[in-house]
Amino acid sequence: MTMPRRLALTRPGALPGTGAALAFALALACTAGAAVLGPAPAQAQDIAPVGEPIDVALRTGPLLPEEVLRSSLLTFPSILEAFEREAAARSDQLTADGAFDLMLRGDAFDRLTGFNDGGAVRAQVIQPLQPFGAQVFGGYTLSNGRLPTSQSSFNSNEFGRFNIGALFSLLRDRDIDPRRFALEDSRLATGQARLDVLLVQLNVQQEALRAYWRWVAAGEEIRVFEELLEIAEARQIGLTREVGEGARARIALTENEQNLLRRRTLLEQARRDLEIAANSLGFFLRDSSGRMIVPTREQLPDVAALEPIPPIGTMLAVPINEVVQNRPELQTFRLALERAANRVELRRNDLQPRLDANVELATGVGPMGSPTGDTTGAAVGVTFSVPLQRREARGRLQRAEAELRETELRQRRIADQITTEVDNILANLSAALKLADLADAEVTQANQMVQAERTRFRLGAGDFFLVNLREETAANAQISAIRADLAGRLAEASYNAATMNLSALGME
């Protein structure tokens, strides 16, 4: 079987070694490409667990707030999603870096018919640079035979021709161009993605803490209603005996039965609230495989052993202005403003005329194929172009400027919103701490009234209705104290998130 002439590069008169040279050029291109590739961007950030394995900590013993925070930080889906968005942004940055990759280009041809019967092979290395939108290049060309005028750039000495050169942008693309814009924009986008991770973590840790304290408060309310029911059940036994002995009117027994029904209703409502609170907390409690863990009542902690809310003066150590400026939302906006300003500069660049300069040096190796010509040469040149109306460029510039102004206005609004939010949190926290103190004092007074009324009733001087009223008033005072403490805990969690107290949120 005869090989087609298009592949027979070793025919008489053809360029010797053209096929091998082209193969070598292509192999070199692949090798160079592999060499300049950087490492692949990291995937979502791995967080090394600390302390007891999370699966064990969440299923045994009292459930503490630091265990809840560790679980949500390690396993909550929205945090893991934010890490993946950051990994994607880093991948985009690698893509933008690729615009400045070293490139090796090779081509070859062999004329099969006609008066001109020459062939040639050429390999060229091109390196884009950031300053002046420049690129430098170097190459090697080897030709043989007679080439037409249109392919005279392939002419070389007997052993080839080497050339080096550079291309510079003097007006348009001098200070910025799409490649450099994409590179800087991807860097800023990566910074925004990193801030987004922080913002998601702050919000998740805040909500996890708030769910935890709601669960603890619901458990405390059950305890109050259980004690209230136990008192009524014990009293029912005594009243039944006394009514049977004729020492009490039956109406007292009927009244207590009514109290039993009311207190059982309150207890069932409290159990429902605890179940709902446990399910809500389970949304943030996940094992190592990501499955939710619903805490049980047996895991409720001893409230007296938990850390109290710090004094308000301690929490106000950081100035509000500093807090606002360090918020990730505003840091994100600063990066967004920088991205918008870069886009404006890119669009202004589009209005510039293009003026490119190039310089090239070439030298041949070996004797010339013809008696005329010089083996070494240098050349310089310029290229100029400009759109006359530039309507597309002006339209893009106007849009970029409008987007920049919009971002500035949004930043101002968000800064004011954050300031208002922090001020409101402080007001809620201060009020919650004061109300908690008042509620504790009310509990003390209510318990004293209960004991006094029970003594009077035992001595026959009191009224059964007043005893029940005092007991329920004392229970309501305890519930108010629990909810006042809960309000303080919720405000503390919100304040720690707003002020980025990473230690209190289990983030450091």
Secondary structure by P-SEA (a helix, b strand, c coil): ccccccccccccccccaaaaaaaaaaaaaaaaaaaaccccccccbbbbbccccaaaaaccccccaaaaaaaaacccaaaaaaaaaaaaaaaaaaaaaccccbbbbbbbcccccccccccbbbbbbbbbbcccccccccbbbbbccccccccccccccccbbbbbbbbbbccccccccaaaaaaaaaaaaaaaaaaaaaaaaaaaaaaaaaaaaaaaaaaaaaaaaaaaaaaaaaaaaaaaaaaaaccccaaaaaaaaaaaaaaaaaaaaaaaaaaaaaaaaaaacccccbbbbbbccccccccccccccccccccccccaaaaaaacaaaaaaaaaaaaaaaaaaaaaaaabbbbbbbbbbbbbccccccccccccccccbbbbbbbccaaaaaaaaaaaaaaaaaaaaaaaaaaaaaaaaaaaaaaaaaaaaaaaaaaaaaaaaaaaaaaaaaaaaaaccccaaaaaaaaaaaaaaaaaaaaaaaaaaaaaaaaaaaaccccccccc
